[in-house]
């Protein structure tokens, strides 16, 4: 599990979850494919949930190849911060590990001063 906290720059305080996700997804490489995207409820938080496929690089003029790993990305907005959580696994282990990822994200408690 990897976690990142993005503090929203002063000029971007008006960002909502959709704007943040749109900008975050722009930073992904051409070998990353969005498989699922939606808003979910996590305890007292509203969060975005995105499933990504990280594919093998095939060269500049070729389509990306086989899926190397599956990433489940959750983003929670509290005050002026986005809390991002990443869970990653091999595609063949995704169905087995997904319940573990979901149990983990549902146990998250964020304390903001």
N, C-alpha and C positions, 0 to 999 in steps of 0.2 A: 504494500500500500504506500502510495506517495501522496503527500498533502502539500498544497501551496496556498498561500494567502495573498491575494491581490488587493492592495489598498487603492481605492479609486482616486485618481488625481483630481485636484480641486476643480478643474474646468469640466470634469466629466461626472459631477455629482448627480446629474439627472439621469444617469444610466439605469435602465431597468434590466431585468434578467435577460430579456430577448436581445437587447443591444449588446450586453456583455458577451453573450454566447456567439452572436454574429461576429463580433470582433475576434473572439478567441478562435473560432473555427477558421477564420481567414489565415491564421498563423500556421495552420496545419500544412504539411507538405502535400504534394500531389499524390503521394502513395498512401494517404490516409483517406478512408471512405467512411462517411456517416451511415451507419446501419439502422439506428433507431434514435429518436429524439423526442423528448416530452417533459412535462412538468409533473412531479410527484410530490407526495406529502411524506415527510420524514419527521415523526414525532410532532413537534411544534413548528417545524420549518417547512417552507415551500422550497423545493429544489428542482433544478434541472437535472435530467438524467440523459446521457448520451452514450450510445454504444458505438465504438469505432473499430474499424478493421485496419490494422497496420499491414500494408502489403509489401511484398518484395519489389525492390527497384528493378526495372527492366531496361532502363536507358531512356534517353530524352524523348525519342519519338515513338516509344512503345507504351502500351497500357501497363499499369502496375500488375504484378503477378500474384502468386498465391498469398493467402493471408498468413502472416508470420505470428501475429498475436492479436488478441481481442482485448480492447480496453473499455472498461466501464467508467465513465466520468460523471461525477456528481458535483454540482455547484450550488452553494447556499449563500444567499445575500443577507447580511446582517449589518445594519447601519451603513457605514461607508466602506465595507469590505466584502469581497467575495471569497468564500472558503471553498477551495477545490480539492476533491478527493479522487484519486485515480487507482483503479484496480486493474491489473493486467495478468493475462494468462495465455497459454498456447490454445489455439482454436479447439483442439481435441479434448481439452480439459475444461472448456468454458461451461458447459451444462453442469458438470460436477462441482465447479468452484463458485458458480453464480449464487447459490444459497449462502455460502460463506461470505461473499462480498455483501450481499443484502443484509445479513445479520450484523455485519461490521458497521455498515453505514447507518443502520437503524439504532445503533448503540452510541452514536456520536452525540456529545454534549459540548456546545460551544459557549464559553463564558466571555462576554464582552464587557469591558469596563465603561 
